[in-house]
Amino acid sequence: MQKILLDVDTGIDDALAIAYILAQQDVELLGITTSYGMAPLNYTFRNTKKVLQILNQQIPVYKGARKPKSRLRNYDGIIHGLDGLGETLKEDYINKYSSNGENATNFIINQVDKYEEDLMIITTGPFTNLANAFAKKPDIIRKVGKVISMGGAVATPGNASKFAESNVYIDPEAANIILQSNLPLTLVGLDVTRKALLSQEDVHRWKKINTTSSIFFAKFTNYYLNSYQNLHPYLNGKAALHDPLAVSVAINPDIVTTVPMFLKVDLEQNTLGRTIEDISLSRKNDSATFVSLQVNAQKFLKDFFQKIESMF
């Protein structure tokens, strides 16, 4: 059974990814670490706990980074709402959810030390928690089995700027640490996630299931679709399933075609957060990042909807 640690900044597509991974067979989800990202930390932690509660799942959740390594983070709520879940939790007080005592950094370190190559880490938010863990204990880089990260835009425009994908742009220094490390990393970025799209018809089907969980998921996902319609009208009312696709790649790696590349993050202000190939270094003994460039979207979508609807 594959042991997995999931690192999130629970906005809407993170919530979908949580439900999707919980529906997988032969997976042991050891815990979920949270950070700031699509909303402040207290909100992303609350959102994660609420999703687990709605799905009647008992998974430990740990609080991590409250801010990027060296930058400010402002929240506009345009895509995910100011609460991070489509304005569905305004009355759900953030202080009523208790945290496991251990912080995210220590939990990541302890799980890598315990399971080593048997552990897979999936990240669907900024890279800050992972970078903090490796800064505290660098030797876990050579121990962990595999890391799958939703992030980056290598051969496609960004979504946080014309160059940068959001998870990288939020904390480019942390992302650069991870991409320049020797981690066994697969990057699932906008190159493929923009090809895996959710529609209004899908959400309508969830409403018809008519359970507490399906109605809750339909409500915040509908907010996501409406946000995409306003920002990306060329998608004809559809929205990208960024984070669930990263989970799919972790479970079914053949769902994407990857190319090994040595990457870095551009830290220059005018191109901040751009993920680009580092052709200036000769690193024959280092591990390249496997960059996802093509996806079998139809296969992924069929599995995603089958699995997530089984959780409702």
Secondary structure, DSSP 8 states (H G I E B T S, - for coil): -EEEEEEE--SHHHHHHHHHHHT-SSEEEEEEEE-SSSS-HHHHHHHHHHHHHHTT----EEE--SS-SSS------TTT-TTSSTT--TTS-GGGS---SS-HHHHHHHHHHHHGGGEEEEE-S-SHHHHHHHHH-GGGGGT-SEEEEE---SSS--SSSSS--HHHHHSHHHHHHHHTS---EEEE-HHHHTTSEE-HHHHHHHHHH-SHHHHHHHHHHHHHHHHHHHH-GGGTT-EE-HHHHHHHHHH-GGGEEEEEE-EEE--SGGGTT-EEE--S---TTS--EEEEEEE-HHHHHHHHHHHHHHT-
